[in-house]
Amino acid sequence: MITHKNIFLKEITKALLKLIVAGVIIGVFKKYDAILAVFLFLKVLHNCYNEIIKPQTNKNWILLIGMLLTGFGGIVGETWGVHNGYWEYHEVSRDLPLWLPFAWMLAFHYLYKLERNLIPLLTVQSQKNKIILALILALILPAFGEVITIQLGVWTYYWPYQILGVPLYAFICLVFVHMLVYTILHFICKKYHWKDSVFY
């Protein structure tokens, strides 16, 4: 199913290292949510510049749409979860830290870029195999990032059936959000004939 397994492993290792660094940064600077928000917002702008503004052709508008959808959906879910007492953030003066929407946007970019790098390594690059890859990555990587930030005291879940602080419901929600955005972007690409390697 996978060609160039060494390249595949290298991409996964790089992705895990990025996730660890991001989790540690959020964990260490959790009480400075405004500073973290500015830092993550600048990273969002940097990604948009590299993928949309800088290229003369093939401007990646699907990336911007995906980040906006994920940021919006993430905040809706966070608001619902915190206000219902399913989880809470620590060491901030407000219910939801200011950096949250940008973290959700960057989570989309992170998974999108990884999928874009891994799809060419699939033996058969069918829509079915792309969806299986997306499901596996969405099930494992966001939860791994959450384990790091939870262990560093960024937030606590109050749902039961937890693995290293991440409840089963959170795994389901993370996959649901990613796959919902994936489905929306797939139909956008299909409708407008945008030849995106991840969604089309």
Phi and psi in degrees as GROMACS dihedral restraints (atoms count N, CA, C in turn):
[ dihedral_restraints ]
;  ai    aj    ak    al  type     phi  dphi    fc
    3     4     5     6     1  -120.0    20    10
    4     5     6     7     1   129.6    20    10
    6     7     8     9     1   -95.4    20    10
    7     8     9    10     1   160.0    20    10
    9    10    11    12     1    49.0    20    10
   10    11    12    13     1    62.0    20    10
   12    13    14    15     1   -60.9    20    10
   13    14    15    16     1   -29.4    20    10
   15    16    17    18     1   -67.2    20    10
   16    17    18    19     1   -38.5    20    10
   18    19    20    21     1   -68.9    20    10
   19    20    21    22     1   -40.8    20    10
   21    22    23    24     1   -58.2    20    10
   22    23    24    25     1   -47.0    20    10
   24    25    26    27     1   -63.9    20    10
   25    26    27    28     1   -38.9    20    10
   27    28    29    30     1   -63.2    20    10
   28    29    30    31     1   -43.0    20    10
   30    31    32    33     1   -63.8    20    10
   31    32    33    34     1   -42.4    20    10
   33    34    35    36     1   -64.7    20    10
   34    35    36    37     1   -42.5    20    10
   36    37    38    39     1   -62.5    20    10
   37    38    39    40     1   -45.1    20    10
   39    40    41    42     1   -60.1    20    10
   40    41    42    43     1   -42.0    20    10
   42    43    44    45     1   -63.9    20    10
   43    44    45    46     1   -41.8    20    10
   45    46    47    48     1   -65.0    20    10
   46    47    48    49     1   -40.9    20    10
   48    49    50    51     1   -63.0    20    10
   49    50    51    52     1   -41.8    20    10
   51    52    53    54     1   -61.6    20    10
   52    53    54    55     1   -40.9    20    10
   54    55    56    57     1   -64.8    20    10
   55    56    57    58     1   -42.0    20    10
   57    58    59    60     1   -62.5    20    10
   58    59    60    61     1   -46.5    20    10
   60    61    62    63     1   -61.2    20    10
   61    62    63    64     1   -46.6    20    10
   63    64    65    66     1   -61.2    20    10
   64    65    66    67     1   -44.5    20    10
   66    67    68    69     1   -62.3    20    10
   67    68    69    70     1   -42.0    20    10
   69    70    71    72     1   -67.0    20    10
   70    71    72    73     1   -42.1    20    10
   72    73    74    75     1   -59.5    20    10
   73    74    75    76     1   -47.4    20    10
   75    76    77    78     1   -64.0    20    10
   76    77    78    79     1   -40.2    20    10
   78    79    80    81     1   -65.0    20    10
   79    80    81    82     1   -43.4    20    10
   81    82    83    84     1   -70.7    20    10
   82    83    84    85     1   -37.9    20    10
   84    85    86    87     1  -104.7    20    10
   85    86    87    88     1    21.6    20    10
   87    88    89    90     1   -57.1    20    10
   88    89    90    91     1   -34.6    20    10
   90    91    92    93     1   -76.8    20    10
   91    92    93    94     1   -14.7    20    10
   93    94    95    96     1  -101.4    20    10
   94    95    96    97     1    63.2    20    10
   96    97    98    99     1   -66.2    20    10
   97    98    99   100     1   -30.7    20    10
   99   100   101   102     1   -68.3    20    10
  100   101   102   103     1   -41.7    20    10
  102   103   104   105     1   -65.1    20    10
  103   104   105   106     1   -43.7    20    10
  105   106   107   108     1   -60.9    20    10
  106   107   108   109     1   -39.6    20    10
  108   109   110   111     1   -61.5    20    10
  109   110   111   112     1   -44.2    20    10
  111   112   113   114     1   -63.3    20    10
  112   113   114   115     1   -44.9    20    10
  114   115   116   117     1   -60.4    20    10
  115   116   117   118     1   -47.5    20    10
  117   118   119   120     1   -69.9    20    10
  118   119   120   121     1   -35.0    20    10
  120   121   122   123     1   -62.9    20    10
  121   122   123   124     1   -41.4    20    10
  123   124   125   126     1   -63.8    20    10
  124   125   126   127     1   -35.6    20    10
  126   127   128   129     1   -66.7    20    10
  127   128   129   130     1   -38.3    20    10
  129   130   131   132     1   -61.7    20    10
  130   131   132   133     1   -46.3    20    10
  132   133   134   135     1   -60.9    20    10
  133   134   135   136     1   -41.2    20    10
  135   136   137   138     1   -60.3    20    10
  136   137   138   139     1   -44.8    20    10
  138   139   140   141     1   -63.5    20    10
  139   140   141   142     1   -42.1    20    10
  141   142   143   144     1   -64.8    20    10
  142   143   144   145     1   -39.7    20    10
  144   145   146   147     1   -61.4    20    10
  145   146   147   148     1   -47.9    20    10
  147   148   149   150     1   -67.1    20    10
  148   149   150   151     1   -32.5    20    10
  150   151   152   153     1  -101.1    20    10
  151   152   153   154     1   -21.6    20    10
  153   154   155   156     1  -122.0    20    10
  154   155   156   157     1   -50.5    20    10
  156   157   158   159     1   -78.3    20    10
  157   158   159   160     1   -47.5    20    10
  159   160   161   162     1   -65.3    20    10
  160   161   162   163     1   -46.1    20    10
  162   163   164   165     1   -64.0    20    10
  163   164   165   166     1   135.7    20    10
  165   166   167   168     1   -74.4    20    10
  166   167   168   169     1   -33.9    20    10
  168   169   170   171     1  -129.1    20    10
  169   170   171   172     1   172.2    20    10
  171   172   173   174     1    52.3    20    10
  172   173   174   175     1    48.1    20    10
  174   175   176   177     1   -68.3    20    10
  175   176   177   178     1   130.1    20    10
  177   178   179   180     1   -88.1    20    10
  178   179   180   181     1    74.3    20    10
  180   181   182   183     1   -67.9    20    10
  181   182   183   184     1   -26.1    20    10
  183   184   185   186     1   -65.0    20    10
  184   185   186   187     1   -30.8    20    10
  186   187   188   189     1   -63.8    20    10
  187   188   189   190     1   -46.4    20    10
  189   190   191   192     1   -63.3    20    10
  190   191   192   193     1   -44.3    20    10
  192   193   194   195     1   -60.8    20    10
  193   194   195   196     1   -44.3    20    10
  195   196   197   198     1   -63.2    20    10
  196   197   198   199     1   -41.8    20    10
  198   199   200   201     1   -65.6    20    10
  199   200   201   202     1   -42.1    20    10
  201   202   203   204     1   -65.2    20    10
  202   203   204   205     1   -44.5    20    10
  204   205   206   207     1   -60.8    20    10
  205   206   207   208     1   -44.9    20    10
  207   208   209   210     1   -68.5    20    10
  208   209   210   211     1   -40.5    20    10
  210   211   212   213     1   -60.7    20    10
  211   212   213   214     1   -45.5    20    10
  213   214   215   216     1   -65.6    20    10
  214   215   216   217     1   -49.8    20    10
  216   217   218   219     1   -61.9    20    10
  217   218   219   220     1   -38.5    20    10
  219   220   221   222     1   -62.5    20    10
  220   221   222   223     1   -44.2    20    10
  222   223   224   225     1   -68.3    20    10
  223   224   225   226     1   -37.5    20    10
  225   226   227   228     1   -59.8    20    10
  226   227   228   229     1   -47.3    20    10
  228   229   230   231     1   -64.7    20    10
  229   230   231   232     1   -42.1    20    10
  231   232   233   234     1   -62.9    20    10
  232   233   234   235     1   -43.6    20    10
  234   235   236   237     1   -61.4    20    10
  235   236   237   238     1   -45.9    20    10
  237   238   239   240     1   -60.1    20    10
  238   239   240   241     1   -47.4    20    10
  240   241   242   243     1   -66.4    20    10
  241   242   243   244     1   -44.9    20    10
  243   244   245   246     1   -69.6    20    10
  244   245   246   247     1   -43.1    20    10
  246   247   248   249     1   -69.4    20    10
  247   248   249   250     1   -21.7    20    10
  249   250   251   252     1   -95.6    20    10
  250   251   252   253     1     2.9    20    10
  252   253   254   255     1    75.4    20    10
  253   254   255   256     1    21.8    20    10
  255   256   257   258     1   -79.9    20    10
  256   257   258   259     1   -25.4    20    10
  258   259   260   261     1  -157.7    20    10
  259   260   261   262     1   164.5    20    10
  261   262   263   264     1  -146.2    20    10
  262   263   264   265     1   150.6    20    10
  264   265   266   267     1   -94.8    20    10
  265   266   267   268     1   146.6    20    10
  267   268   269   270     1  -110.0    20    10
  268   269   270   271     1   154.8    20    10
  270   271   272   273     1    61.4    20    10
  271   272   273   274     1    27.4    20    10
  273   274   275   276     1  -128.1    20    10
  274   275   276   277     1   153.9    20    10
  276   277   278   279     1   -86.7    20    10
  277   278   279   280     1     2.5    20    10
  279   280   281   282     1  -132.2    20    10
  280   281   282   283     1   164.7    20    10
  282   283   284   285     1   -63.1    20    10
  283   284   285   286     1   -43.7    20    10
  285   286   287   288     1  -116.9    20    10
  286   287   288   289     1   123.1    20    10
  288   289   290   291     1   -60.4    20    10
  289   290   291   292     1   148.9    20    10
  291   292   293   294     1   -64.5    20    10
  292   293   294   295     1   -24.5    20    10
  294   295   296   297     1   -80.5    20    10
  295   296   297   298     1    -9.7    20    10
  297   298   299   300     1   -55.8    20    10
  298   299   300   301     1   -49.3    20    10
  300   301   302   303     1   -61.0    20    10
  301   302   303   304     1   -34.9    20    10
  303   304   305   306     1   -73.3    20    10
  304   305   306   307     1   -33.3    20    10
  306   307   308   309     1   -64.5    20    10
  307   308   309   310     1   -41.1    20    10
  309   310   311   312     1   -64.6    20    10
  310   311   312   313     1   -42.4    20    10
  312   313   314   315     1   -61.6    20    10
  313   314   315   316     1   -43.2    20    10
  315   316   317   318     1   -70.6    20    10
  316   317   318   319     1   -29.6    20    10
  318   319   320   321     1   -63.2    20    10
  319   320   321   322     1   -39.7    20    10
  321   322   323   324     1   -62.4    20    10
  322   323   324   325     1   -48.6    20    10
  324   325   326   327     1   -59.3    20    10
  325   326   327   328     1   -40.8    20    10
  327   328   329   330     1   -59.2    20    10
  328   329   330   331     1   -51.1    20    10
  330   331   332   333     1   -68.4    20    10
  331   332   333   334     1   -40.2    20    10
  333   334   335   336     1   -60.5    20    10
  334   335   336   337     1   -48.0    20    10
  336   337   338   339     1   -65.0    20    10
  337   338   339   340     1   -39.8    20    10
  339   340   341   342     1   -65.3    20    10
  340   341   342   343     1   -44.9    20    10
  342   343   344   345     1   -61.1    20    10
  343   344   345   346     1   -41.7    20    10
  345   346   347   348     1   -61.4    20    10
  346   347   348   349     1   -34.5    20    10
  348   349   350   351     1   -78.9    20    10
  349   350   351   352     1   -28.8    20    10
  351   352   353   354     1   -89.2    20    10
  352   353   354   355     1   -30.3    20    10
  354   355   356   357     1   -56.3    20    10
  355   356   357   358     1   -42.1    20    10
  357   358   359   360     1   -62.6    20    10
  358   359   360   361     1   -15.5    20    10
  360   361   362   363     1   -90.4    20    10
  361   362   363   364     1    -4.1    20    10
  363   364   365   366     1   -78.0    20    10
  364   365   366   367     1   138.5    20    10
  366   367   368   369     1   -62.0    20    10
  367   368   369   370     1   -44.8    20    10
  369   370   371   372     1  -118.5    20    10
  370   371   372   373     1   115.0    20    10
  372   373   374   375     1   -94.6    20    10
  373   374   375   376     1    52.5    20    10
  375   376   377   378     1   -80.7    20    10
  376   377   378   379     1   164.6    20    10
  378   379   380   381     1   -61.9    20    10
  379   380   381   382     1   -37.1    20    10
  381   382   383   384     1   -60.2    20    10
  382   383   384   385     1   -47.3    20    10
  384   385   386   387     1   -67.4    20    10
  385   386   387   388     1   -34.6    20    10
  387   388   389   390     1   -63.7    20    10
  388   389   390   391     1   -41.0    20    10
  390   391   392   393     1   -67.1    20    10
  391   392   393   394     1   -41.9    20    10
  393   394   395   396     1   -60.8    20    10
  394   395   396   397     1   -44.7    20    10
  396   397   398   399     1   -60.6    20    10
  397   398   399   400     1   -46.3    20    10
  399   400   401   402     1   -61.3    20    10
  400   401   402   403     1   -41.7    20    10
  402   403   404   405     1   -62.7    20    10
  403   404   405   406     1   -45.4    20    10
  405   406   407   408     1   -63.1    20    10
  406   407   408   409     1   -46.8    20    10
  408   409   410   411     1   -64.5    20    10
  409   410   411   412     1   -41.9    20    10
  411   412   413   414     1   -68.3    20    10
  412   413   414   415     1   -27.2    20    10
  414   415   416   417     1   -76.9    20    10
  415   416   417   418     1   -37.7    20    10
  417   418   419   420     1   -96.5    20    10
  418   419   420   421     1   -52.4    20    10
  420   421   422   423     1   -68.0    20    10
  421   422   423   424     1   -48.3    20    10
  423   424   425   426     1   -59.5    20    10
  424   425   426   427     1   -39.4    20    10
  426   427   428   429     1   -64.8    20    10
  427   428   429   430     1   -37.8    20    10
  429   430   431   432     1   -62.0    20    10
  430   431   432   433     1   -42.9    20    10
  432   433   434   435     1   -62.9    20    10
  433   434   435   436     1   -38.3    20    10
  435   436   437   438     1   -66.2    20    10
  436   437   438   439     1   -38.2    20    10
  438   439   440   441     1   -56.3    20    10
  439   440   441   442     1   -44.6    20    10
  441   442   443   444     1   -61.8    20    10
  442   443   444   445     1   -50.3    20    10
  444   445   446   447     1   -68.8    20    10
  445   446   447   448     1   -35.4    20    10
  447   448   449   450     1   -64.5    20    10
  448   449   450   451     1   -44.9    20    10
  450   451   452   453     1   -65.3    20    10
  451   452   453   454     1   -24.4    20    10
  453   454   455   456     1   -91.0    20    10
  454   455   456   457     1     8.3    20    10
  456   457   458   459     1    79.3    20    10
  457   458   459   460     1    23.1    20    10
  459   460   461   462     1   -72.3    20    10
  460   461   462   463     1   -44.2    20    10
  462   463   464   465     1  -153.9    20    10
  463   464   465   466     1   170.0    20    10
  465   466   467   468     1  -133.6    20    10
  466   467   468   469     1   132.9    20    10
  468   469   470   471     1   -87.6    20    10
  469   470   471   472     1   145.6    20    10
  471   472   473   474     1  -113.1    20    10
  472   473   474   475     1     5.1    20    10
  474   475   476   477     1   -73.1    20    10
  475   476   477   478     1   151.5    20    10
  477   478   479   480     1   -81.5    20    10
  478   479   480   481     1  -174.8    20    10
  480   481   482   483     1    56.2    20    10
  481   482   483   484     1    61.3    20    10
  483   484   485   486     1   -99.9    20    10
  484   485   486   487     1   146.5    20    10
  486   487   488   489     1  -118.9    20    10
  487   488   489   490     1   111.0    20    10
  489   490   491   492     1    52.8    20    10
  490   491   492   493     1    37.5    20    10
  492   493   494   495     1    92.9    20    10
  493   494   495   496     1    -9.2    20    10
  495   496   497   498     1  -103.5    20    10
  496   497   498   499     1   114.9    20    10
  498   499   500   501     1   -75.6    20    10
  499   500   501   502     1   159.4    20    10
  501   502   503   504     1   -55.4    20    10
  502   503   504   505     1   -40.6    20    10
  504   505   506   507     1   -59.5    20    10
  505   506   507   508     1   -36.4    20    10
  507   508   509   510     1   -66.7    20    10
  508   509   510   511     1   -40.9    20    10
  510   511   512   513     1   -56.0    20    10
  511   512   513   514     1   -46.7    20    10
  513   514   515   516     1   -63.1    20    10
  514   515   516   517     1   -45.5    20    10
  516   517   518   519     1   -63.1    20    10
  517   518   519   520     1   -42.6    20    10
  519   520   521   522     1   -62.3    20    10
  520   521   522   523     1   -44.0    20    10
  522   523   524   525     1   -65.7    20    10
  523   524   525   526     1   -42.1    20    10
  525   526   527   528     1   -59.6    20    10
  526   527   528   529     1   -47.8    20    10
  528   529   530   531     1   -60.9    20    10
  529   530   531   532     1   -47.4    20    10
  531   532   533   534     1   -64.2    20    10
  532   533   534   535     1   -43.2    20    10
  534   535   536   537     1   -74.0    20    10
  535   536   537   538     1   -29.0    20    10
  537   538   539   540     1   -65.2    20    10
  538   539   540   541     1   -47.2    20    10
  540   541   542   543     1   -62.9    20    10
  541   542   543   544     1   -42.0    20    10
  543   544   545   546     1   -56.2    20    10
  544   545   546   547     1   -46.5    20    10
  546   547   548   549     1   -64.3    20    10
  547   548   549   550     1   -44.8    20    10
  549   550   551   552     1   -59.6    20    10
  550   551   552   553     1   -46.2    20    10
  552   553   554   555     1   -68.2    20    10
  553   554   555   556     1   -33.7    20    10
  555   556   557   558     1   -60.1    20    10
  556   557   558   559     1   -45.6    20    10
  558   559   560   561     1   -70.5    20    10
  559   560   561   562     1   -33.3    20    10
  561   562   563   564     1   -64.0    20    10
  562   563   564   565     1   -46.5    20    10
  564   565   566   567     1   -62.1    20    10
  565   566   567   568     1   -39.7    20    10
  567   568   569   570     1   -66.7    20    10
  568   569   570   571     1   -44.4    20    10
  570   571   572   573     1   -64.4    20    10
  571   572   573   574     1   -42.7    20    10
  573   574   575   576     1  -100.9    20    10
  574   575   576   577     1     5.2    20    10
  576   577   578   579     1    57.5    20    10
  577   578   579   580     1    41.5    20    10
  579   580   581   582     1   -83.7    20    10
  580   581   582   583     1   118.5    20    10
  582   583   584   585     1   -84.2    20    10
  583   584   585   586     1    65.1    20    10
  585   586   587   588     1   -84.6    20    10
  586   587   588   589     1   131.8    20    10
  588   589   590   591     1   -67.6    20    10
  589   590   591   592     1   -23.5    20    10
  591   592   593   594     1   -85.8    20    10
  592   593   594   595     1   -43.9    20    10
  594   595   596   597     1  -104.3    20    10
  595   596   597   598     1    -3.5    20    10
